[in-house]
Amino acid sequence: MLPRMVVLAGTNASGKSALGVKLASRFQGEIISADSRQVYRKMDLGSGKITAAEMNGVPHHLLDVVNPGQFFSMADFQRLAYEAADQILRRGHVPFLVGGTGLYIDAVADGYLLSDRAPDHSLREQLETLDTPALYRMLKEQLPSADIDPRNRHRVMRALERLAQDDYRPAGKCPRFEVLKLGVTWPREKLLERIDERLDRRLDQGMADEVRALLDQGISKEFLVKLGLEYKYLTWYLTGEMGYEQMKEELAKAIKRFAKRQMTWFRRDPRIHWLNMAGDPEAEACGLISAFLRQS
């Protein structure tokens, strides 16, 4: 029998982090953060990282594990998440995988078989200059049997890199956990309102100062822009490429588009039980988790 893991997936500004803390507290859980930007140190407000006070004593893992500018792959995340989950289970606690990065969640929850070879950075730079349809055409020319979503830029690019390194193997899965997947989001208008409120709050808390400090410390503009969203637009603002009001307006639109893409990703998984946020999502989740953990 596989060990059990609870997944709490959700969009930006959905409240998944706070709900995750409440649920982990109820079930002797520890949280593994599944966020591609929260792994970086000194990137707190821009990534929406939970604070020590908000953790309410619940242990959190995979926050602040690498320095800004360092390469960190999905395979790195999976390896560290597996290590954290194993430690949590040895303590007799329940691992809760909480976040909004769909690829990271699926890599761990579904047990993606990933290559651990580092990418060829020069090749990566060449591939980055091509749009996703061109990358996919290149992949099909080299490997007509490739079974990869043509819209999944990350996986198409990694497949091309592995082919160049003679390290290609068809993507597969080997789940290491029995998983309960819960989802957190809101009706569209409510979610958009929450995104705007959250953005205003973080800007007031000094999010621009955080990005300015990273630039002052020598973190490259290219790295920050590639991270997208808050780091991308605030970098453009701080380097004089757009004014404050334009930055804020464009950033809000970008976050909303990203939340829509998150939902598109998560909605493809019929195993996710979407909590009723207008009701009592904590009680609903507790009932589902209790039944899941009692299963023999």
C-alpha positions as semicolon CSV with decimal commas, in nm:
position;residue;x (nm);y (nm);z (nm)
1;M;0,000;0,000;0,000
2;L;0,132;0,342;-0,096
3;P;0,171;0,613;0,169
4;R;-0,092;0,887;0,161
5;M;-0,051;1,248;0,054
6;V;-0,307;1,529;0,044
7;V;-0,285;1,781;-0,241
8;L;-0,437;2,126;-0,217
9;A;-0,414;2,298;-0,555
10;G;-0,544;2,639;-0,646
11;T;-0,513;2,960;-0,840
12;N;-0,340;3,279;-0,736
13;A;-0,520;3,465;-0,456
14;S;-0,749;3,171;-0,386
15;G;-0,655;3,134;-0,018
16;K;-0,502;2,789;-0,057
17;S;-0,203;2,863;0,169
18;A;-0,419;2,969;0,464
19;L;-0,655;2,676;0,416
20;G;-0,359;2,440;0,387
21;V;-0,232;2,556;0,728
22;K;-0,572;2,495;0,888
23;L;-0,603;2,148;0,739
24;A;-0,246;2,046;0,820
25;S;-0,303;2,159;1,180
26;R;-0,609;1,935;1,205
27;F;-0,438;1,623;1,070
28;Q;-0,082;1,641;1,206
29;G;0,036;1,748;0,866
30;E;0,338;1,926;0,727
31;I;0,324;2,133;0,411
32;I;0,537;2,096;0,099
33;S;0,510;2,416;-0,104
34;A;0,452;2,352;-0,476
35;D;0,543;2,690;-0,620
36;S;0,813;2,746;-0,881
37;R;0,914;3,088;-0,744
38;Q;0,886;3,033;-0,369
39;V;1,189;2,804;-0,383
40;Y;1,403;3,119;-0,415
41;R;1,540;3,304;-0,115
42;K;1,472;3,679;-0,078
43;M;1,169;3,650;-0,308
44;D;0,882;3,677;-0,065
45;L;0,621;3,939;-0,152
46;G;0,655;3,889;-0,525
47;S;0,602;3,514;-0,498
48;G;0,325;3,540;-0,239
49;K;0,529;3,337;0,008
50;I;0,359;3,257;0,336
51;T;0,506;3,432;0,641
52;A;0,628;3,263;0,959
53;A;0,330;3,406;1,149
54;E;0,085;3,276;0,888
55;M;0,235;2,927;0,916
56;N;0,094;2,910;1,269
57;G;0,356;2,656;1,375
58;V;0,292;2,418;1,084
59;P;0,626;2,306;0,930
60;H;0,672;2,413;0,568
61;H;0,916;2,262;0,319
62;L;1,068;2,372;-0,013
63;L;1,061;2,741;0,068
64;D;1,391;2,929;0,033
65;V;1,599;2,638;-0,097
66;V;1,806;2,813;-0,368
67;N;1,947;3,160;-0,428
68;P;1,800;3,388;-0,694
69;G;1,969;3,335;-1,027
70;Q;2,040;2,965;-0,967
71;F;1,899;2,705;-1,204
72;F;1,620;2,500;-1,050
73;S;1,430;2,242;-1,250
74;M;1,114;2,042;-1,210
75;A;1,337;1,738;-1,149
76;D;1,509;1,928;-0,864
77;F;1,171;2,008;-0,714
78;Q;1,049;1,650;-0,742
79;R;1,364;1,512;-0,577
80;L;1,345;1,755;-0,284
81;A;0,970;1,705;-0,247
82;Y;1,014;1,328;-0,232
83;E;1,283;1,371;0,034
84;A;1,061;1,604;0,238
85;A;0,760;1,371;0,209
86;D;0,967;1,072;0,321
87;Q;1,085;1,266;0,627
88;I;0,731;1,376;0,709
89;L;0,602;1,021;0,684
90;R;0,883;0,890;0,906
91;R;0,765;1,134;1,173
92;G;0,420;0,983;1,149
93;H;0,276;1,299;0,994
94;V;0,076;1,360;0,678
95;P;0,241;1,535;0,380
96;F;0,028;1,814;0,234
97;L;0,137;1,931;-0,112
98;V;0,003;2,286;-0,142
99;G;0,051;2,523;-0,433
100;G;-0,041;2,655;-0,773
101;T;0,234;2,529;-1,004
102;G;0,053;2,251;-1,185
103;L;0,362;2,084;-1,328
104;Y;0,529;2,067;-0,989
105;I;0,217;1,923;-0,828
106;D;0,172;1,658;-1,095
107;A;0,542;1,568;-1,099
108;V;0,515;1,464;-0,734
109;A;0,153;1,353;-0,701
110;D;0,151;1,150;-1,021
111;G;0,513;1,036;-1,006
112;Y;0,650;1,168;-1,334
113;L;0,960;0,982;-1,451
114;L;1,210;1,263;-1,507
115;S;1,566;1,284;-1,627
116;D;1,809;1,414;-1,365
117;R;2,063;1,535;-1,620
118;A;2,125;1,908;-1,620
119;P;2,014;2,094;-1,931
120;D;2,254;2,227;-2,193
121;H;2,228;2,601;-2,129
122;S;2,358;2,701;-2,474
123;L;2,098;2,478;-2,638
124;R;1,832;2,612;-2,404
125;E;1,915;2,968;-2,514
126;Q;1,873;2,868;-2,878
127;L;1,541;2,693;-2,811
128;E;1,409;2,989;-2,613
129;T;1,422;3,200;-2,931
130;L;1,156;2,979;-3,096
131;D;0,784;2,983;-3,028
132;T;0,612;2,670;-2,897
133;P;0,463;2,553;-3,231
134;A;0,809;2,572;-3,391
135;L;0,959;2,373;-3,104
136;Y;0,691;2,108;-3,140
137;R;0,749;2,079;-3,516
138;M;1,120;2,031;-3,444
139;L;1,039;1,759;-3,191
140;K;0,808;1,571;-3,429
141;E;1,072;1,587;-3,702
142;Q;1,325;1,424;-3,471
143;L;1,086;1,191;-3,293
144;P;0,757;1,134;-3,481
145;S;0,631;0,903;-3,204
146;A;0,661;1,171;-2,932
147;D;0,344;1,179;-2,723
148;I;0,364;1,524;-2,562
149;D;0,104;1,800;-2,543
150;P;0,208;2,043;-2,822
151;R;0,108;2,337;-2,598
152;N;0,331;2,227;-2,308
153;R;0,639;2,437;-2,388
154;H;0,839;2,310;-2,091
155;R;0,800;1,942;-2,176
156;V;0,855;1,993;-2,549
157;M;1,176;2,185;-2,477
158;R;1,304;1,926;-2,229
159;A;1,234;1,647;-2,479
160;L;1,442;1,830;-2,740
161;E;1,723;1,878;-2,486
162;R;1,720;1,511;-2,392
163;L;1,728;1,409;-2,757
164;A;2,036;1,627;-2,803
165;Q;2,198;1,455;-2,504
166;D;2,097;1,102;-2,615
167;D;1,898;1,087;-2,292
168;Y;1,545;1,066;-2,427
169;R;1,293;0,826;-2,286
170;P;0,917;0,849;-2,328
171;A;0,749;1,028;-2,040
172;G;0,598;0,788;-1,791
173;K;0,462;0,778;-1,440
174;C;0,540;0,577;-1,130
175;P;0,325;0,711;-0,844
176;R;0,485;0,696;-0,500
177;F;0,178;0,809;-0,307
178;E;-0,191;0,746;-0,276
179;V;-0,323;1,096;-0,330
180;L;-0,633;1,294;-0,242
181;K;-0,655;1,602;-0,464
182;L;-0,852;1,903;-0,343
183;G;-0,899;2,224;-0,541
184;V;-0,945;2,584;-0,431
185;T;-1,080;2,867;-0,645
186;W;-1,365;3,118;-0,663
187;P;-1,624;3,230;-0,917
188;R;-1,458;3,446;-1,181
189;E;-1,570;3,790;-1,059
190;K;-1,481;3,710;-0,699
191;L;-1,139;3,576;-0,797
192;L;-1,061;3,886;-1,003
193;E;-1,155;4,103;-0,705
194;R;-0,929;3,899;-0,476
195;I;-0,640;3,930;-0,723
196;D;-0,675;4,310;-0,731
197;E;-0,695;4,334;-0,351
198;R;-0,394;4,109;-0,307
199;L;-0,187;4,305;-0,558
200;D;-0,269;4,636;-0,387
201;R;-0,176;4,490;-0,050
202;R;0,160;4,356;-0,163
203;L;0,253;4,676;-0,342
204;D;0,172;4,867;-0,022
205;Q;0,391;4,623;0,172
206;G;0,693;4,705;-0,044
207;M;0,697;4,453;-0,329
208;A;0,877;4,704;-0,554
209;D;1,145;4,751;-0,287
210;E;1,197;4,374;-0,281
211;V;1,263;4,365;-0,655
212;R;1,483;4,675;-0,636
213;A;1,693;4,504;-0,369
214;L;1,738;4,199;-0,592
215;L;1,857;4,417;-0,880
216;D;2,091;4,606;-0,646
217;Q;2,238;4,273;-0,531
218;G;2,330;4,187;-0,889
219;I;2,045;3,954;-0,978
220;S;2,013;3,988;-1,354
221;K;1,724;4,162;-1,519
222;E;1,695;3,863;-1,754
223;F;1,645;3,620;-1,465
224;L;1,377;3,835;-1,302
225;V;1,190;3,896;-1,626
226;K;1,195;3,525;-1,704
227;L;1,025;3,453;-1,370
228;G;0,726;3,644;-1,501
229;L;0,435;3,824;-1,337
230;E;0,537;4,043;-1,041
231;Y;0,911;4,014;-1,098
232;K;0,881;4,077;-1,470
233;Y;0,662;4,386;-1,454
234;L;0,827;4,538;-1,148
235;T;1,167;4,495;-1,313
236;W;1,040;4,675;-1,622
237;Y;0,903;4,953;-1,399
238;L;1,226;4,987;-1,199
239;T;1,441;4,993;-1,510
240;G;1,229;5,270;-1,661
241;E;1,056;5,068;-1,931
242;M;0,707;5,155;-1,806
243;G;0,545;5,391;-1,558
244;Y;0,397;5,286;-1,226
245;E;0,031;5,300;-1,326
246;Q;0,096;5,115;-1,651
247;M;0,296;4,854;-1,461
248;K;0,017;4,802;-1,209
249;E;-0,251;4,777;-1,477
250;E;-0,055;4,538;-1,697
251;L;0,054;4,326;-1,401
252;A;-0,304;4,287;-1,279
253;K;-0,408;4,171;-1,625
254;A;-0,117;3,927;-1,644
255;I;-0,200;3,773;-1,305
256;K;-0,560;3,725;-1,412
257;R;-0,453;3,560;-1,736
258;F;-0,221;3,334;-1,539
259;A;-0,501;3,236;-1,299
260;K;-0,711;3,139;-1,601
261;R;-0,427;2,921;-1,732
262;Q;-0,393;2,762;-1,387
263;M;-0,762;2,669;-1,392
264;T;-0,731;2,530;-1,745
265;W;-0,447;2,307;-1,623
266;F;-0,623;2,189;-1,308
267;R;-0,963;2,135;-1,473
268;R;-0,806;1,867;-1,694
269;D;-0,771;1,644;-1,387
270;P;-1,106;1,484;-1,301
271;R;-0,965;1,356;-0,970
272;I;-0,958;1,705;-0,816
273;H;-1,247;1,765;-0,578
274;W;-1,327;2,136;-0,596
275;L;-1,419;2,277;-0,257
276;N;-1,721;2,503;-0,222
277;M;-1,554;2,825;-0,110
278;A;-1,891;2,995;-0,062
279;G;-1,983;2,734;0,197
280;D;-1,754;2,584;0,463
281;P;-1,452;2,461;0,264
282;E;-1,259;2,369;0,579
283;A;-1,531;2,138;0,705
284;E;-1,583;1,993;0,357
285;A;-1,211;1,925;0,319
286;C;-1,185;1,776;0,668
287;G;-1,458;1,526;0,587
288;L;-1,286;1,419;0,267
289;I;-0,943;1,395;0,431
290;S;-1,076;1,195;0,728
291;A;-1,236;0,942;0,496
292;F;-0,922;0,926;0,281
293;L;-0,690;0,864;0,576
294;R;-0,922;0,594;0,716
295;Q;-0,911;0,390;0,398
296;S;-0,745;0,054;0,447
